[in-house]
Each structure stands twice: as structure tokens, then as C-alpha cells.
Amino acid sequence: MTKRTSAKYKIDRRMGENIWGRPKSPVNKREYGPGQHGQRRKNKLSDFGTQLRAKQKLKGYYGDLTEKQFRKIYTEAERVRGDTGEMLVGLLERRLDAVVYRAKFVPTIFAARQFVNHGHVTVNGQRVNIASYRVKEGDVVAVREKSRQLAVVIEALDLAERDVPDYIDFDRNKMAATFVRTPSLADVPYPVQMEPNLIVEYYAKNSHGAINASLPPLAVQGGPPFGGPFFFKERSRRCLKNPISKANSNAAFSPAAG
């Protein structure tokens, strides 16, 4: 579970956009960045800055996901044949908290996560309290009988600031929503423009550095190749609680032993 450590509307101020389309967002009154010098920060972003902002905006929209969570979802989208940006959006929309938010059971994506974690939601009749649970096409997400009269649910259903998208079949009488199909980018009712193609460019340009950072110095600087004897010797020393002796390590990783 992601723990929000700061006020959610700070994300709006940082991005300079009302990313959830809420009437109480401070960006509606102050369209500049936070801080003493916020009004003077009008510098043109570099390509890297533009790509990073696109990533942070999409992460923030789905409840300010951690980088580890978001990168894991991106890696899954990258493995699927097709447009990686479209696949990324589809996987994010299949999160249970996102479906609860789209069905208007709660007013915000943050409330949706808490609503799921507190056990107010069922999937196909079974209670699920994991916000990152991935919904499949045809699954029915419903509010539990004893939770349907909660004030937050009644108020959210009457909100006029957003509608239930067409890829979710909502039944107000049963307080249930059927996930009909995985949406594309054009189907998702984002209040602001999302650019998943820039996120693909961001990870394409910066993944190499992340891989190099995890390798031992010799492998990065052109020494023994990745997976060679020196690499495994170093890995063994890190993983074992008791370091192996020099004699045993030389014997274990010598070309003859391999």
C-alpha cells in the first residue's frame, strides 16, 4: 500500500494543472508553482524535464504511486505486444482502486484506495482489500451491503464533476460496476492531457543508467563481462552472511571448476 506523505493538492501545484479536475484545487486560483519564488519559475523545460513531468503527472493521478510500483506496471506493459503507452494506461485503469474511483463510489482516487483497504468492496461477490488488485474484463465490482449508506458513498454518487466512462457498466440500484473492457488512452476521461509516449521515452533513455548502477564497477568499466567469475564472486560475498574464504572462492569460481 502506498502511503501519501504530503497534501494531495501539492501535486497539482507542482504540475501547474488541475490533474483531477476538482473545483477545490488551489490551481484554480493560483496557476503558478508553490513557494516564495513560484511565480518566477517560468523556465523552459528540457526534454528530460518534460518526460519526467509526464511521468510524475500520471503517477500522481493514480494516487501518487511509488516509483517501484509504477516501474513494475510499466515493465509489464512493455512486455505486451502493442503500443507500450496504451498498455500502460490500460493496466493502470484495471487497478481496483481506479475502477472504484471511475464508478463514482468515492469522490477521489485517494478515498478509493482507503475504501478498498477498509474492506468495503467486493469483486465477483468476494471481498477484496488490495487496492492494486487487477480487475479482469467481466468482473463485477460492488459496494458491500453494510457500506452502501456511508455518507462518502452517497455524496460521491451525486457529484456532477465527472461521469462514469463507457467501459464500465454501472448499476446504481445494485451499487455494482461491471468492468466491460480495457480502455485505450482516448477512452479514459482525464481532465488534463496525459502523454504516456513521453513516459516510454523517459524509461528508454534512463533505464541503461539504472542497470549500470546495479552492476559491479569492473562490469561497467569494461572489465570482466556481466555474469563472469568476478561478478559472481562479488555477489556471493554480498549475499552470504559469512564471507567465503579466499581458497574456497578461488576454487569455486576457477575456470576448471566451472
N, C-alpha and C positions, 0 to 999 in steps of 0.2 A: 504494500500500500504506500502511495506517495503521500508524504506529509507536507502540507503547504506551510511554509515558514514565514511568509510575508503577506500583506494585504493583496488580494487578487487584483484590485484595480491598479496596482503599481505596474502590472504587466501592460495595461492599456497606456499608461503614461509613458512607459519605456518605448513601446512600439509607436506611440503617437496616433493610435487608431482605436476606435471602439470595437474591439475584436468580437465581442459577444452581442453587440447591438443593443445594449441595455440603456434605458433612459437615465439611470442614475450614475452612469460612468462619468468620471471627472473630465474626460477628454471632451465631452460635450461643451464644457465651459472653458477649459484650458487646453488648447491644442498645441502645447509645447511640452518639452521634457521636464522631468522633475528636477528639483534642486535650485540652488541660487543662480546658476548660470544656464538654466534650462532654456530660456528664451533666446539665448545667443548661440545655441548649439545647432547650427544650420549647415554644418559642413557636408559636402557631398560624400556619400558612402563609396568605398571601393567595391570591387566585385566581390571580394571576400565578405565585406560588411553587409552587402545586400543579401548574399546567400545565407549568412549567419542569422540575419534578421528574419528571413523567411522561415528558417528552421525554428527559431525561438517563438515566432508567432503561432506556428502550427502546434508546437508543444504546449504553449500557454493556453491555446483554445481548448484543448482536451484535458484541462485540469492541471496544467503545469507539470507534465510528466518529467521524470528524471531523464538524464541523458542515457543512462543504461537501459531504461525501459524503451525509450524512443528508438535508440540504435538497434535494439533487438527486433522491434517491429519492422524497421527499415531493412534489416538483413533478411527477414522473412519475405518482404515484398520484393527484394532484389532477386531472390531465388525463383520466383514465379515468372513464367514466360509472359511477356507483355510489357506494357508501359509501367516502369517502376513507380513513378509518381502516382498514377491511377491506383495501382495495387496498394500503395502506402495509405492513401485516403480510404480505400475500401476496408483495409484491416483496422484502421482507427475507428471507423464507423461501426464495426462489428463488436467493439468492446461493449460489455453490458451496461456500463455507466453511460456510454454515449447513446445507446438505444433508449434507456430510461429518460435521458435528457430530451431526446428527439420526440418521445411520446408525450412530453409535457406532464410527466408525473411530478416533476420538481422544477423550480424556476431556473437553476443554474447547474452547470456541469459539476461544480464542487459539491452542491447539495445532492446531486445524483450519486456521486461516489459515497457520500456518507449514508444515503438512503439504502444503497446496496449493502454496504458494510454492516449496517444495523439489522439486516435480515428482513427487510420489508418487501423483497421482490422474489418472485418465483419464475423459473424457466421450465416450461412444459410441466407445470404442477409441482416441481421440486424447488425447494428454497435454495437460493444461491447467494452467497455473501462475498463474492470475489468480484471486485469492480472490473478487473481485466479479463474476466471470463469472456470467451469468444463465442458470440451467437452465430448460429448457422441459419441458412435460409429455411423458412418454415417454422422456426422456433417461436413459441408464444411466451412473451414476457408480460407478467401480470403483477399487480399490487396485491399483497395478501389481504384477506378479508378483514382482519382486525386493524389494518393500516389505512383503509380507504377513507376514513373520516378524519384523518390528520389534517390540520389546518394548512400545512405546507402543500399538501396534495390538492386540496380544494382550490386554494389560491392560484396554484400553478396552472390548473386546467382552464382558468378563466383569463389567463394572460393573453393580451392581444398583440404582444410584440413579436411573436413568431408562430408559425403554423407547423403542423405535423407533415413531414415530407411524404411524397407518394410511394416511397419504397418501404414505408411502414403502414400497415393496415391497423388503424386504431379503433377500438370499440369502447366507447365511454361507459356504456351500461355495465359491461363486464370488467372495466378498468384493465383491459388487456391490449397488448400491441403485438401484432404478428410481423416478424421481420421477413418481408416478401422477397427481397433480392439485395445483393451487394451493390451499392451505388457507385457511380463514377463521380469524378470531380464536378461535372456540370450538374449533377443531381443534388449535391449537398448544399443546403441553404446557408452558406457562410455569409455573415453580414459584411465582411470585407474580403478583398481578393486574396486568395491563398495561392502560393506558387510552389507546388511540390517539385517542379522541374528544377528550381534553384536549389532545393534540398538535395536532389540527386547530384547536381554539380558540386555542392559543398562536400558531400561524403566522397565523391570520386576524386577530388583534389586533396583531401585531408586524410584519407584512410591509410595512405602509404606511410605517412609520418607516425600514425598510431601503431602500425605494425613494427616499424623500426624501433620505436620506443620500448617494445616488449622483447626485443632481441638482445643478446649479449653483445658487448662492444666489438668483439672480433668479427661477428657475423655482419654487423653494419658497416665496418670499416674495410671490408674486403678480405677478411681473414678466412678461416675455415668456413665452408658453406653451411647454411642453416640445416640442422639435423646431423652435422658431423660429430666426431668424438668429443671435441672440446665443448660443444654446446650441451651434449647430454651429461658430460661430467659436471658442468656448472649447474645444470638443472638438478642433478642428483644431490649435489651439496646443499642446494636450497631447500629441497623437499624433505630430506631425511632429517630427523631430529638429531641424530648422532652422526657427524660428518664421517664419511668413509675414509679409511686410511689411504695413504699415498700408494702403497704397494697394491692394495686391492683395487683401487681405482684405475691404476695403470694396467692391471691385468684384465679388468673388466672391459676396458674401453680400447684395448690394443687392437690393431687390425687382425691379428691372429685369432683373438677371442671372438671377434665379430664374424 
